[in-house]
Amino acid sequence: MIVKIENKTKDFESYRAQRVKSLFNAEDGSQFTQDFNIEIDDMDWGIGLIVGASGSGKTSIGKQFFGEDKICNLYAGWEHDKPIVDCILPDGDFNTATGALAAVGLGDVPSWLRPFHALSNGQQFRAGLARLVTEAPDEVVVDEFTSVVDRQIAKIGALAFAKNWRRNKGKKVVLLSCHYDIIEWLQPDWVYDVNTKVLKKKLNSATDQRLKSTFGRSTELTGSILKSITI
């Protein structure tokens, strides 16, 4: 899959713009052009991860993957006058909705009875994951994945999301993130680093050392931490 990004803005000629160009030898900041080759066309995959620094082109790549209408915002579309338990799979099964909340680590039952805007950042992130895994679109891109949450919550949330998403056989999700620390917890089928333009694929062999070094998680997560219920 070849992705070509061409972003353009006006070439400003204000006093300060001219000073910046002169002082920092920056002739033109109005164009951003990059080519990326993400060779996954021959793969059978369900979870992909694109990582890179802010401004490196992740969002632009994501928009070209399945189309701009496939970009998902975990924090948008929540009704302000309803508790989150009413907003997740509203026309579906009650047990599926509550089970998804618990499965992604949001086991604080009273939080299910609050509207989305009344939740903490970590709770909002997990609620967004629960809604996504229950809706389970065939193709979806999630921008800023784990960007606004504590890193421990990000890692556990990535692990819980991957575990639940893989139950949606045949569905594909591409996650965009500036954080590399979630890779070993997410265990994606492939990772593309925008900064280095390197694609790494998860291999099938459990004994392959490249698999262990690329996707291996040094910390084992055990127990019922992801499905504990607090009432």
N, C-alpha and C positions, 0 to 999 in steps of 0.2 A: 504494500500500500504506500503510494507516494503522496505526501502531503506538502503542498506548496503554499506558503504564507506570504501575502503581500499586503501589508497594512500601510496606509498613507494618510498623512494629515497635511495641513497647510504649512508651508515653509515660512515661518514668521520672521519679520524683519524689524521688530521693535528694538529700542535702544538696548534693553537688557538681553534680548536674544542675540543681538550683534556682539555685545560684550562677552557673552558666554562662548560664542563661536571664536572670537579673537583670543580669549584667555586660555581656552582649553582645546584649541585647534579642532573644534567640532564643526565641520563644514555644513552638515545637513542632518537634522534629527527628525525629518518629516517622513522618512521611509524605513520600514522594517521588512526585510525580505529574507526568508529562510526556506530551505528544502529539507524535508525529513523522509527517510525511507524506513517504514515500520513493516517489516516482512513477517506478517502473521496470516497471510491469505491461506496458507496451507495448514493452518492449525485448527484444532478443535478446542475452543477455549470458552470460558465463562466470565473470568475476571481479568481485566487488564489494568495496569497502573502506569500512568505517565507522571514522572517526577522531574523537577527542575526548579531553578530559582524563580522568584517573582519577576515577571516581565520577559521570560524566556520563550513564550509562545505556547504554553500549555493550553490555555483556553481556546486559542485560535485553532490548534490541532483538534481539540475536542469537538468544536463546532463542525469540523469537516468529517468527523468519523461517521456519524449517523445522520447528520443534519442538525441545524440549530434548534429545531423543535424537539430534539431528544435530550437537551440539556436539562438536568434536574437540579433544583435548588431545595435542599433539605429544609430550609427555613422559611420557604414561601408557601402561600396557599392555605395557611391554617386559619380557621374561623375564630375570631376573637371572643365570641359569645358562647363557645362550646368547649367542654373539656376534651383533652386529646383523645380519650377513649372513644368519643363520639366521632372523631375526625379520621380515625384509622379504620379503613375498610367499613365505612358507614353503612353500606348496604349488604355487608357480608356477615360472616359468622363471628359471634361475640368471642368465642374461645380462641379463634385464630388471631383476633386483634390483641387480646390480652396476652396470649402466648407469645406473640411477636415482641411485645413490650418487654416481657420478662426475658426472652431469649437474647435480646440485644443489650441486656444489662440494666434496663430501667425497671428494677424490681421494687421501687418505692411506690406502693399502691396509692397512697394519697395524691401523688403527683399525677396519676392518671385522671384525677377528678379536677385538675386545674387546666385553664386554657394555656395554649402554647406560650404566649408572651409572658406568663407568670412563672415559667420554669427557668432554672439556671442554664448556663451555656451547655454544660455537660448533659443535662436532661434533655434540652432541645435537640442536641446532636443525636442522642439515642432515639428520641421520638421520631426524628426524621428518618433514621435507619429502619425503624419498625414499619413506618408507612411505606418506605421504598420496597422492603422485602415482601410485604403483603400485596402491594400493587403489582410488583414484578413485571414491568414492561419487557417486551422482547429485546429491545435495545435501548440503552440509556447511558448518559454521561453525567457524572457527578463532579462538579467543579468545587475547588477549595475543600477537598475531603480532609477532615480532621484539622483544618487550619486554625479554628478559633477555640479549641478545647485543650485542656491540660494534657500533657503528653502521655501520662499513664492511662487516662480515659481514652485517648486516641488509640493507643495500642490495643487495649482490651476491646474497644468498640470495633476496631478493624478486624480483630479475630472473630468476634461474635457475628459481625456482618458477613464475613466470608463463609462462615459455617452455615448460616441460614440462606445466603444467596445460592450456594451450591445445590440446595434442594430444588431450586427452580431450574430444572433440566432444560437445556437449550437456550436459556436467556443469557444475554451478554451485557456486562456493565464495564465501562471504562471510568476509572477514578483518576482525577487530576489533583496532585498534591505537591507542595514544596517541601514536604517532610520525608526523609529517607528512613526514619526510625520505625515506620509502620510496615515496611516490606516483609520482615521476617514474621510478623504477626498476621498479616493479611494473606501471605502465601499465594500471591497472584499467579496466573498461568504465564504471564509475561510482564516484564517491566521495561519501559523505554525511558532512558535518561536524556532529556532534551539538551542538557548542558554538554554532554559528551557525544550525543547521537549514537549511543550504544543500546542495542536491544538484547535483553537477557530472557531466555525462555526457561520455564520450569521443566525439568527433565523427568522422565518416567521412572528411571532407576533410582531406588532408594539408597543405593550404595555409591552413587556417583558423587565424587567429592565436590564437583562444581555445583551440584544441587545444594549440598550442605552449606557451602560457603556463600552462595547467593541468596538462598531463601531460608536457611536453617535458623531456628529460634533457639537461642542459648538458654532462655528462661522457660521452664515448663509451667504452664498454667493448669492447675488441677483443682478439684473440688467443685463446689456449687456456686462459685462467685457470680457467674453470669445469669443464673436463674434463681437467685435468692429473692424472696418476697418480703418486703417490709410493710407492715400494716400499722 
